[in-house]
Amino acid sequence: MTKRQSVALLLLISCALLLSACRSNDGPPEYIYRGATVESIDVSLNDNGAYTLVEAHIRGSLPDTCTLIDSVTQDMRGNVFILTLRTERRIDAVCEQTVMPFEAIVPLAIEGLQCGVYAVSASNITTTFELEEEDLVPFE
Protein backbone atom coordinates (compact mmCIF):
# COMPACT_ATOMS: atom_id res chain seq x y z
CA MET A 1 0.00 0.00 0.00
CA THR A 2 1.40 3.37 -0.95
CA LYS A 3 1.68 6.31 1.43
CA ARG A 4 -1.12 8.12 -0.42
CA GLN A 5 -3.44 5.11 -0.08
CA SER A 6 -2.57 4.80 3.62
CA VAL A 7 -3.41 8.48 4.25
CA ALA A 8 -6.70 8.14 2.32
CA LEU A 9 -7.63 5.02 4.31
CA LEU A 10 -6.76 6.75 7.59
CA LEU A 11 -8.92 9.77 6.63
CA LEU A 12 -11.82 7.50 5.67
CA ILE A 13 -11.65 5.62 8.99
CA SER A 14 -11.38 8.90 10.94
CA CYS A 15 -14.46 10.33 9.18
CA ALA A 16 -16.43 7.16 9.87
CA LEU A 17 -15.50 7.27 13.57
CA LEU A 18 -16.40 10.95 13.84
CA LEU A 19 -19.78 10.43 12.17
CA SER A 20 -20.65 7.46 14.37
CA ALA A 21 -19.64 9.41 17.49
CA CYS A 22 -22.04 12.23 16.52
CA ARG A 23 -25.04 9.91 16.44
CA SER A 24 -27.01 10.07 19.65
CA ASN A 25 -29.24 7.29 20.94
CA ASP A 26 -30.97 9.78 23.25
CA GLY A 27 -33.13 11.30 20.50
CA PRO A 28 -36.61 10.17 19.53
CA PRO A 29 -36.82 6.74 17.91
CA GLU A 30 -37.46 6.58 14.22
CA TYR A 31 -40.79 5.23 13.02
CA ILE A 32 -42.32 3.70 9.91
CA TYR A 33 -45.71 5.20 9.02
CA ARG A 34 -48.21 3.45 6.74
CA GLY A 35 -51.91 3.30 6.02
CA ALA A 36 -53.92 0.79 8.05
CA THR A 37 -55.64 -2.15 6.37
CA VAL A 38 -59.39 -1.59 6.74
CA GLU A 39 -61.69 -4.58 6.34
CA SER A 40 -65.12 -3.17 7.27
CA ILE A 41 -66.96 0.03 8.18
CA ASP A 42 -70.31 0.22 9.96
CA VAL A 43 -72.05 3.50 10.76
CA SER A 44 -74.28 4.00 13.79
CA LEU A 45 -76.62 6.90 14.53
CA ASN A 46 -77.23 7.30 18.26
CA ASP A 47 -79.73 9.82 19.62
CA ASN A 48 -78.63 11.13 23.01
CA GLY A 49 -81.58 13.49 23.41
CA ALA A 50 -79.92 16.77 22.44
CA TYR A 51 -78.41 15.63 19.14
CA THR A 52 -77.56 12.57 17.09
CA LEU A 53 -74.06 11.16 17.34
CA VAL A 54 -72.90 9.53 14.11
CA GLU A 55 -69.96 7.14 14.47
CA ALA A 56 -67.98 5.08 11.99
CA HIS A 57 -66.98 1.71 13.48
CA ILE A 58 -63.88 0.59 11.61
CA ARG A 59 -62.38 -2.89 11.78
CA GLY A 60 -59.14 -3.96 10.20
CA SER A 61 -55.80 -5.58 10.79
CA LEU A 62 -52.26 -4.57 11.66
CA PRO A 63 -49.28 -6.51 10.23
CA ASP A 64 -47.55 -7.33 13.53
CA THR A 65 -47.64 -6.95 17.30
CA CYS A 66 -45.64 -3.68 17.30
CA THR A 67 -47.71 -1.66 14.83
CA LEU A 68 -50.27 0.72 16.34
CA ILE A 69 -52.87 3.14 15.01
CA ASP A 70 -51.11 6.51 15.18
CA SER A 71 -53.81 8.84 13.91
CA VAL A 72 -57.18 9.06 12.21
CA THR A 73 -57.97 12.04 9.99
CA GLN A 74 -61.34 12.99 8.55
CA ASP A 75 -61.95 14.95 5.34
CA MET A 76 -65.18 15.70 3.53
CA ARG A 77 -65.45 15.60 -0.28
CA GLY A 78 -68.98 16.25 -1.45
CA ASN A 79 -71.15 13.77 0.46
CA VAL A 80 -68.24 11.45 1.28
CA PHE A 81 -66.39 11.31 4.59
CA ILE A 82 -62.81 10.25 3.79
CA LEU A 83 -61.14 8.61 6.80
CA THR A 84 -57.39 7.99 6.79
CA LEU A 85 -55.94 5.69 9.42
CA ARG A 86 -52.17 5.97 9.80
CA THR A 87 -50.11 3.31 11.57
CA GLU A 88 -46.84 3.72 13.41
CA ARG A 89 -44.08 1.17 14.08
CA ARG A 90 -40.60 1.70 15.49
CA ILE A 91 -37.98 0.92 12.89
CA ASP A 92 -35.84 -1.01 15.37
CA ALA A 93 -38.72 -2.95 16.96
CA VAL A 94 -38.49 -6.72 17.11
CA CYS A 95 -42.04 -7.98 16.74
CA GLU A 96 -44.00 -11.15 16.36
CA GLN A 97 -45.18 -11.28 12.75
CA THR A 98 -48.79 -12.02 13.69
CA VAL A 99 -51.68 -10.17 12.09
CA MET A 100 -53.44 -8.20 14.84
CA PRO A 101 -57.07 -7.08 14.55
CA PHE A 102 -58.05 -3.54 15.50
CA GLU A 103 -61.25 -1.58 15.97
CA ALA A 104 -61.59 2.19 15.88
CA ILE A 105 -64.66 4.32 16.53
CA VAL A 106 -64.58 7.67 14.73
CA PRO A 107 -67.23 10.33 15.48
CA LEU A 108 -68.26 11.91 12.19
CA ALA A 109 -68.57 15.71 11.97
CA ILE A 110 -72.19 16.12 10.83
CA GLU A 111 -72.72 19.64 12.14
CA GLY A 112 -74.28 21.83 9.46
CA LEU A 113 -75.01 18.98 7.02
CA GLN A 114 -78.29 18.68 5.09
CA CYS A 115 -80.64 15.69 5.01
CA GLY A 116 -79.47 13.05 2.58
CA VAL A 117 -77.36 9.99 1.93
CA TYR A 118 -73.68 10.17 2.87
CA ALA A 119 -70.81 7.76 2.34
CA VAL A 120 -67.89 6.89 4.61
CA SER A 121 -64.72 5.64 2.94
CA ALA A 122 -61.45 4.30 4.34
CA SER A 123 -58.82 2.31 2.44
CA ASN A 124 -61.13 1.52 -0.49
CA ILE A 125 -63.92 0.28 1.78
CA THR A 126 -67.11 2.35 1.59
CA THR A 127 -70.51 2.28 3.25
CA THR A 128 -73.44 4.69 3.29
CA PHE A 129 -75.87 6.12 5.82
CA GLU A 130 -78.80 8.52 5.70
CA LEU A 131 -79.31 11.67 7.72
CA GLU A 132 -82.93 12.57 8.29
CA GLU A 133 -84.39 15.81 9.59
CA GLU A 134 -84.39 14.65 13.23
CA ASP A 135 -80.68 13.68 13.00
CA LEU A 136 -79.42 17.10 11.94
CA VAL A 137 -77.30 19.31 14.16
CA PRO A 138 -77.76 23.03 13.51
CA PHE A 139 -74.59 24.86 12.48
CA GLU A 140 -73.60 27.26 15.28
N, C-alpha and C positions, 0 to 999 in steps of 0.2 A: 504494500500500500504506500502510495507516495505521500509526501508531507501535505500536499494540497488536499488529498482525499481524507487524510487524518483530521485536518482542521475542519473540513466540511462535515465530517461525521461527528466530531466533537460539538460543533455548533448545532447540528440537528438534535443531538441528544440533550444538549443544554436547553434548547427551545422547548422540547417535549417535556422536560422536567419542570420548567418554569410554568408552562401552560397547565400541567396537571396540578401544580401547587396552588394555582389561582382558583381552581374549582372548589367550591364550598359545598359541603353536604348539609349545611345548616339552612339553606334556602328552601323554598316550597318545592314539594315533589312535582315531577312532571306527569302530566296526565294525557291519556288518549280520549278524545271525545268523538262520539258517533251518534247516529240516530238509533233510537230503540226500535225493536221489531214489534209491531203492533199486530195482534191477531184478531181482536174484536173490539167493537165500540157499542155500548148501549147508552141510551139517553133516558134520564128519568126527570119528570116534572113533579116537584113536591111543593104543595101549598102549605105554607106555615102560618096562614092567617093574614098577614100583612102583604105578602107578595109570594110569587112562585119562584122557587129555586130550581134552576135547570142545571143538571150535572151530566157530564160525559163520564161514563165508567169504562175505563180502558184496560184491556188485558193484553199481555204480551209476554215476551221472553227475553231474558238477558243471556249472553253467551257463556258466562262463567260465574263463579261465586264472588268475584271481586268487583264486577261491574255493577254500578248503581245508577238510578235515575238522577241526573244532575239538575235538570230544569225542564219545565214545561212552558212553552210560549203559546199564545193564542192570537191569531190574526183573523180578520174578517174580510172576505172577498165576495162582494155581492151578498147572497144568502148562504154562504158557506163559511163555517168556522173552521179554520185551518189550525190544527194543533201539532206542535213539533215537540217531541220528547227527545231530549239529549241525554246520552249516557256518559259516564265518567269512569275511567279505570286508570289506576296508577301504572305507569310504564314498567316499573320494576316489581310489580306485584307478582307473587307466585300463587296461582289460583288453581282450584279444581276445575277442570274443563267440563262442567256439568251445566246444562241449560237450566236456568232458574226462572220460574214464572214471576210476573209482577202484576200488580193492579194499581191503577192510579185513578183518583176521582178528581175531575177538573170542573169547577163551577164555570158555567158559560155566562159571559157578559151580555145579558139580554136587555139591559136598560135602554129604553128609547126605540126598541124594535117594533115593527108593525106586525099585525096578525099575518100568518102565512106559514109555509113549509120552509124549513131550514135544514141544511145538511151539516154534518160534523165529519171532518176528514183528518186522518192521521196515518201516515205511512201507507198510502194507497188503499186504506180501508175507509169506507164511507157508510154512514147511516143517516136517516132523516128523522125529523120530529116536527110537530106542528104547534105553533103558538096560537092560542085562541084569545079572544078579547079578555077573558078573566085571568089569563096568565101574564098579561102585559104589565110592565113596570114603567110608570111615567118617567120621562127624562127630566131630571132636576138640575 
